[in-house]
Amino acid sequence: MKKCLAILLIVALALGIVACGSTPAGSNKGKLITVGFAQCKADESDWRKANTKSVQEALSEANGFKLILADSNNDAAKQVADVQGFIDQEVDYIIIAAVNEDGWDTVLNNAKKAGIPVILMDRTINASEDLYTCWIGGGFYEEGVKATDWIAKRFAGADKVNIVNLQGQLGASAQVGRTKALEDAIAKNSNWNLLAQQTGEWSTDKAKEIMASWIKQYGDQIHCVYAENDNMADGAIQALEEAGMKVGGDDGIAIISFDANRAYLQMTLEGKINCNVECNPLLGPAVADIIKKIEGGGTPNKKETIDETAFFYDTITQEIIDKRPY
């Protein structure tokens, strides 16, 4: 009997040692918050590169997250499929920087049924607010108003202001908001005239190609270029300068840009860009804070906006640029 008890005790101790010393597979992963990030196009512009990097750094494993990045390459159908893939993987949270505003109802209903909070970042969508937890970003229409206010001051008293509009990817909320602000301003100012409007798809090369064709068509009739991001403004400037036309400054063709990345603020300081409206890409830390708030039982605001400003060629300084984080 004593021998049997001794054997049982040895077995029990051995099992205890194994149990204490072993780590069940996947237990480390359980400590991380898994986040699926549906990015529209991770490298479409300098702004988007900074945005992608910001999320990757804020939602790192060192900070308690496991981030799964899905780059849709600006393919709306692929992005919806990517989000469904996150749902199938049973991630804890989903972040979406939407390619297009429309087409989200079905997949967001699926996320809601699965109990997965969805955070919209930067881009807005056309869907019921019940289908997502919150949105964080800047105000695209308000950015456009800052730009059109500058145009109004620059051309105050002018008989006619001929504007060409290089739009972002059609259907993206940034394009929709910035374009609408321009179109509303044109409707309010009888001397403003929209000469041409076409999407440059956020691309420097595409914008340069389009601008070159407009120069051939309109020549010195063009008074102002309203480019909906920095990269397209750069393309327009290249085309204008190669055609021997003066840009920016006090008496050149007025150049409007958006995003205010460091390199293009330098071009603003040089006078090539007249007005550059900020759109802050560094949203990663704010997204991490939102997730932590939810994890702690809190409820974020439905809309989390960030402050944005505008920079002008005649007031910006090198000191301002040097202090910028991107």
C-alpha positions in Angstrom: 0.0 0.0 0.0 2.8 2.4 0.9 4.6 1.5 -2.3 1.4 2.3 -4.4 1.0 5.7 -2.6 4.6 6.5 -3.3 4.2 5.7 -7.0 1.1 7.8 -7.2 2.9 10.7 -5.4 5.8 10.5 -7.9 3.4 10.5 -10.9 1.5 13.4 -9.5 4.7 15.4 -8.9 5.9 14.6 -12.4 2.6 15.8 -13.9 2.8 18.9 -11.9 6.3 19.7 -13.1 5.2 19.1 -16.7 2.2 21.3 -16.3 4.1 24.2 -14.7 7.0 24.0 -17.2 5.0 23.7 -20.4 3.3 26.5 -22.4 0.2 25.6 -24.4 0.6 26.4 -28.1 -0.7 29.8 -29.0 -1.0 31.1 -25.4 1.4 34.0 -26.2 -0.7 35.0 -29.1 -3.7 35.2 -26.8 -2.1 38.1 -25.0 -1.9 40.2 -28.2 -4.9 42.1 -29.6 -5.3 41.0 -33.2 -6.1 43.9 -35.6 -6.9 43.6 -39.3 -6.0 46.7 -41.2 -7.6 47.1 -44.6 -5.5 49.9 -46.2 -6.6 51.4 -49.5 -3.1 51.4 -51.0 -0.2 51.4 -48.7 2.2 53.3 -51.0 -0.1 55.4 -53.2 1.4 58.7 -52.0 3.8 60.1 -49.5 0.8 60.8 -47.3 -0.4 57.2 -47.4 3.1 55.8 -46.8 3.3 57.9 -43.6 -0.1 56.8 -42.6 0.7 53.1 -43.1 3.9 53.4 -41.1 2.1 55.2 -38.3 -0.4 52.4 -37.9 2.3 49.7 -38.1 4.4 51.4 -35.4 1.5 52.1 -33.0 0.0 48.7 -33.3 3.2 46.7 -32.9 3.7 43.6 -30.9 5.8 45.6 -28.5 2.7 47.7 -27.8 0.5 44.6 -27.3 -0.9 44.2 -30.8 -0.8 41.7 -33.7 -1.4 43.7 -36.9 -2.4 42.1 -40.1 -2.1 44.5 -43.0 -4.1 43.9 -46.2 -3.2 46.3 -49.1 -6.1 46.5 -51.5 -4.1 48.4 -54.1 -7.1 50.7 -54.5 -9.3 47.8 -55.6 -12.7 48.4 -53.9 -13.9 44.8 -54.4 -10.6 43.3 -53.1 -10.8 45.6 -50.0 -14.3 44.3 -49.1 -13.0 40.7 -49.6 -10.1 41.6 -47.3 -12.4 42.7 -44.6 -14.5 39.6 -44.9 -11.2 37.6 -44.6 -10.5 39.4 -41.3 -14.0 38.4 -40.1 -13.4 34.8 -41.1 -10.1 34.9 -39.2 -12.0 36.2 -36.1 -9.7 39.1 -35.5 -10.4 41.3 -32.5 -10.7 44.6 -34.4 -10.8 45.9 -38.0 -9.5 49.2 -39.3 -10.6 50.4 -42.7 -9.2 53.2 -44.8 -11.9 52.9 -47.5 -11.1 52.9 -51.2 -14.7 54.0 -52.0 -17.5 55.3 -49.9 -20.1 52.8 -51.2 -20.5 49.0 -51.0 -19.9 48.4 -47.3 -23.3 47.3 -45.9 -23.1 43.6 -46.3 -19.6 43.1 -44.9 -20.1 45.5 -42.1 -23.3 43.7 -41.1 -21.2 40.5 -41.0 -18.6 42.2 -38.8 -21.4 43.4 -36.5 -22.9 39.9 -36.2 -19.4 38.5 -35.4 -19.0 41.1 -32.6 -15.9 42.7 -34.2 -15.6 46.5 -33.7 -14.8 48.4 -36.9 -12.8 51.6 -36.9 -12.9 53.8 -40.0 -9.7 55.7 -40.5 -9.2 58.8 -42.6 -11.8 57.9 -45.3 -15.5 58.0 -44.6 -18.2 55.7 -46.0 -21.9 55.7 -47.0 -23.3 53.3 -44.4 -25.4 53.4 -41.2 -23.4 54.6 -38.2 -24.7 51.5 -36.4 -22.4 49.3 -38.6 -19.1 50.7 -37.3 -17.7 51.7 -33.9 -16.2 55.1 -34.8 -14.4 57.1 -37.5 -11.1 59.1 -37.0 -9.6 61.6 -39.3 -9.7 65.1 -40.7 -12.5 66.9 -42.5 -12.0 66.8 -46.2 -14.7 69.3 -47.1 -13.3 71.7 -44.4 -9.9 71.2 -45.9 -11.3 72.3 -49.3 -12.9 75.4 -47.7 -9.5 76.5 -46.4 -8.2 76.3 -49.9 -11.1 78.0 -51.6 -10.9 80.8 -49.0 -7.3 81.4 -50.0 -8.3 81.5 -53.7 -11.0 84.1 -52.9 -8.4 86.3 -51.2 -5.8 85.8 -54.0 -8.2 86.7 -56.8 -10.3 89.3 -55.0 -11.5 91.8 -57.7 -10.5 89.6 -60.6 -12.8 89.7 -63.7 -12.4 85.9 -64.2 -10.6 83.1 -62.4 -10.1 80.0 -64.5 -9.4 76.9 -62.4 -8.4 73.3 -63.4 -9.1 70.5 -60.9 -6.9 67.5 -60.5 -9.1 65.2 -58.5 -8.1 62.2 -56.3 -9.4 58.7 -57.0 -13.1 59.1 -57.8 -15.3 57.9 -55.0 -12.7 58.2 -52.3 -14.1 60.4 -49.5 -11.0 62.7 -49.7 -11.8 63.3 -53.4 -15.5 63.8 -52.7 -15.0 66.3 -49.9 -12.3 68.4 -51.6 -14.0 68.4 -55.0 -17.4 69.4 -53.4 -15.7 72.3 -51.6 -14.3 73.6 -54.8 -17.6 73.2 -56.7 -19.6 74.9 -54.0 -17.1 77.9 -54.0 -17.4 78.1 -57.8 -21.2 78.2 -57.5 -20.9 81.1 -55.1 -18.4 83.1 -57.1 -19.8 84.1 -60.5 -16.3 85.1 -61.8 -14.9 81.6 -61.1 -14.8 79.2 -64.0 -14.0 75.5 -63.9 -12.0 75.0 -67.1 -11.3 71.3 -66.7 -11.7 68.5 -64.1 -10.2 65.0 -64.2 -8.9 62.4 -61.8 -5.1 62.2 -61.5 -5.6 59.1 -59.2 -3.3 60.7 -56.5 -0.3 60.1 -58.9 2.5 62.5 -59.8 3.0 61.0 -63.3 -0.7 60.8 -64.1 -1.2 64.4 -63.0 1.7 65.6 -65.1 0.3 63.9 -68.2 -3.2 65.4 -67.6 -1.7 68.9 -66.9 0.4 68.7 -70.1 -2.8 68.1 -72.1 -4.6 71.0 -70.4 -1.7 73.3 -71.2 -2.0 72.5 -74.9 -5.7 73.1 -74.8 -5.9 76.2 -72.6 -2.4 77.7 -72.3 -2.2 80.9 -70.4 -6.0 80.9 -69.7 -5.2 78.8 -66.6 -5.1 80.9 -63.5 -5.2 78.3 -60.7 -4.5 74.6 -60.3 -6.5 72.9 -57.5 -4.7 69.6 -57.0 -6.2 67.3 -54.4 -2.9 66.0 -53.0 0.8 66.8 -52.9 1.9 64.3 -55.5 -0.6 65.6 -58.1 0.4 69.2 -57.4 4.0 68.1 -58.0 3.1 66.6 -61.4 1.2 69.7 -62.4 4.1 72.0 -61.5 6.5 69.8 -63.5 4.3 70.0 -66.6 3.8 73.8 -66.2 7.5 74.5 -65.7 8.5 72.3 -68.7 6.1 74.3 -70.8 7.9 77.5 -69.7 5.0 78.7 -67.5 5.6 80.5 -64.2 4.1 78.8 -61.1 3.3 79.9 -57.6 4.6 83.1 -55.9 2.8 86.4 -56.3 2.2 86.4 -60.0 2.5 82.8 -61.3 -0.3 80.3 -61.8 -1.7 79.7 -58.3 -1.1 76.1 -57.1 -3.3 74.6 -54.4 -2.3 71.3 -52.7 -3.4 69.1 -49.9 -1.7 66.8 -47.3 1.3 69.1 -46.4 4.0 66.5 -46.4 7.4 67.9 -45.5 8.9 67.8 -49.0 5.9 69.7 -50.4 6.0 72.2 -47.6 9.5 72.9 -48.7 8.0 73.6 -52.2 5.6 75.9 -50.5 8.4 77.8 -48.8 10.1 78.0 -52.2 6.9 79.6 -53.5 6.0 76.8 -56.0 2.9 75.8 -54.0 0.8 78.8 -52.8 -1.5 77.0 -50.4 -1.0 73.6 -48.9 -3.7 72.3 -46.6 -2.8 69.8 -43.9 -4.2 66.3 -43.7 -2.5 64.6 -40.8 -1.5 61.0 -41.7 -0.2 60.0 -38.2 -3.4 58.4 -37.0 -1.9 55.2 -35.6 -1.5 56.3 -32.0 -5.1 57.6 -31.9 -6.4 54.3 -33.3 -4.4 52.5 -30.6 -5.9 54.7 -27.9 -9.4 54.0 -29.3 -8.8 50.2 -29.1 -7.4 50.5 -25.6 -10.4 52.5 -24.5 -12.8 49.8 -25.8 -10.7 47.1 -24.2 -11.1 49.0 -20.9 -14.8 49.0 -21.2 -15.1 52.6 -22.6 -16.9 53.9 -25.6 -15.2 56.2 -28.1 -16.9 59.1 -29.7 -18.6 58.3 -33.0 -16.4 60.8 -34.7 -12.8 61.5 -33.5 -11.5 64.5 -35.5 -8.0 65.9 -35.5 -6.8 69.5 -35.8 -5.5 70.5 -39.2 -4.1 73.8 -40.6 -3.2 75.4 -43.9 0.3 76.7 -44.9 0.9 79.6 -47.3 3.9 80.4 -49.4 4.2 83.9 -47.9 4.0 83.0 -44.3 5.6 79.6 -43.9 9.1 79.4 -42.4 11.9 76.8 -42.4 11.4 76.6 -38.6 7.8 75.5 -39.1 8.9 72.8 -41.6 11.7 71.5 -39.4 9.3 70.9 -36.5 6.9 68.8 -38.6 6.9 65.1 -37.8 6.3 64.0 -41.5 
